[in-house]
């Protein structure tokens, strides 16, 4: 078994969906960058929402405390 085959087998055992990697690599670099930007925007928005929720929870806990 080659090193590449071993690496692929290990990644699959670890739960990586290598078909997603293949699909992503089939895209043009510009499309990969666009998708990355969209995912990053989503993560940042979710983080902002989490911080707002935590701040509300902390202020209501302090008021009750």
C-alpha positions in Angstrom: 0.0 0.0 0.0 1.4 3.4 -1.0 1.7 6.3 1.4 -1.1 8.1 -0.4 -3.4 5.1 -0.1 -2.6 4.9 3.6 -3.3 8.6 4.1 -6.7 8.3 2.3 -7.6 5.2 4.3 -6.7 6.9 7.5 -8.7 10.0 6.6 -11.8 8.0 5.8 -11.5 6.0 9.0 -11.3 9.3 10.9 -14.6 10.3 9.3 -13.5 12.7 6.5 -15.8 12.8 3.5 -13.2 13.0 0.8 -15.8 13.4 -1.9 -16.3 16.9 -0.5 -12.6 17.6 -1.0 -12.8 16.3 -4.6 -15.9 18.4 -5.3 -14.2 21.5 -3.9 -11.0 20.9 -5.9 -13.1 20.6 -9.1 -14.3 24.2 -8.6 -12.5 27.2 -10.0 -10.3 29.0 -7.4 -12.6 32.0 -7.6 -15.6 29.9 -6.7 -13.8 28.2 -3.8 -12.9 31.7 -2.5 -16.5 32.9 -2.9 -17.8 29.9 -0.9 -15.2 30.4 1.7 -16.2 34.0 2.1 -19.9 33.0 2.4 -19.1 30.4 5.1 -16.9 32.9 7.0 -19.7 35.5 6.9 -22.1 32.9 8.4 -19.7 31.9 11.2 -19.1 35.6 12.1 -22.8 36.2 12.1 -23.5 33.2 14.4 -20.7 34.3 16.7 -22.2 37.8 16.9 -25.6 36.3 17.8 -24.0 34.1 20.4 -22.2 37.0 22.0 -25.4 39.1 22.1 -27.3 36.1 23.7 -24.5 35.6 26.3 -24.5 39.3 27.2 -28.3 39.2 27.7 -28.0 36.1 29.8 -25.2 37.6 31.9 -27.0 40.9 32.5 -30.3 39.1 33.6 -28.3 36.7 35.8 -26.5 39.7 37.5 -29.9 41.4 38.0 -31.3 38.3 39.6 -28.1 37.7 41.6 
